């Protein structure tokens, strides 16, 4: 996972540098990056529509592999967005939020009489 966050951080720094060179203010950079998540989600939704062939002009135009690739693009964009907003602790912040959210749904494994979780 460290390699993933290393790549995410490199992407975030690259996009920040490009925006800085274009003199895009920080708040606008953040706003546009969040909107990019929406754009990527829209592409995933479009792929699902293509799987089901519900666009009469296009018919069946996508596969579930296409949907999965678009969902991955959305996840990457979201993580890059977080890294741009929190360049010093995005991975730790994300881990904390993940732990909090998942604790609401995941039930810890019961312990055996000897105290070992099974």
N, C-alpha and C positions, 0 to 999 in steps of 0.2 A: 504494500500500500504506500510505502514511502516513495517509491518510484512514480506512482500515480500523482501524488501531491507535488513531487518535484516538477513533473511535466506541467501540471495545472499552474503552478507558480511561475514557470517560465512563460507560459502562454499569457498569464495575467500581466506580467512585467512587459512583455512584448507589446500587448495591446495598449497598455498604459503609456508606454514610451511613444507609440505611434500617435495616440491621442494628444499627448503633451506636445509633440512636434507640430501638430495641427492647431495647438493652442485651444483645445477643447477644455473648458473648465471642469474640475473634478466632479462637481455635482451633476453636470450634464453627462459626463462619462458614465457615472453610476446609473443614471436614468436610462441612457441608451443601452447599457449592458443588460439591465433588467428587461427592457423591451425586447432585446434579442432572445431572451428565454421564451417569451411569448411567440416570437416568430418561429423558433425551433419547435415549440409545441404544436403550432399550427401545421407545420410540415408533417409531424407525426400524425396529427388528426387527418390530414389530407391522405396520408398513406393508408390509414384504416379505412377511409371512405373508398380508396382505390382497391383494397382487398375485397370489400363487399360489393364493389361495382355499382355503388349507388349514385354516382355522377353519370347522368344519361349521356353526356358528351364524351366521356372517357371510358365508360365500362370498367371492366376489371383491369386496373392499371398498375397495381402494386402487389407485392407478396408480403408475407409476415416477416421475411428477412428484411425487407425495406422498412417495415414498421419498427423492427428492433433497431435498425441502424439510426432511424430518426429519433427514437427514444434515447439511444446512446448519445446522439448529438445534443439533445435537450439536457441530459445529465451533465455532459461536459461543459456546456454553456453555463449551466447553473453553478457548477463548482468553480469555473473561472470567474464568474460574477462574484461569488463569495470571496475568492482570493483577491480580487481587485478591491473589494471593500474592506477586507481584513488581511492585508498583506503579511502581517507578522504572526497571525495565529489562526488562519482559516481552518487548517486540519484539526486543531484542538477544539475550536469552536464548533465545527461540524460534528466531531465525535461526541461532544457534550449534548448537542441538540439531538443527535441520533439516539444516544443513551436515554435521554428524557422521553422522547417520543416512543421509542420501542418498549420502554418499561410499562407503558399503558396497554400494550397488546401481548407482550411475551410473558408467559408464566414461567417462573423459575422451576427447574426440575426439582421434584421432591427429594428430600434427603432420606437416606436409608437409616435404620436404627443406629448404625455406627457413625452417622454424621456425614457420610460421603454422598454427594449429589449424584444421582443416577440419570 
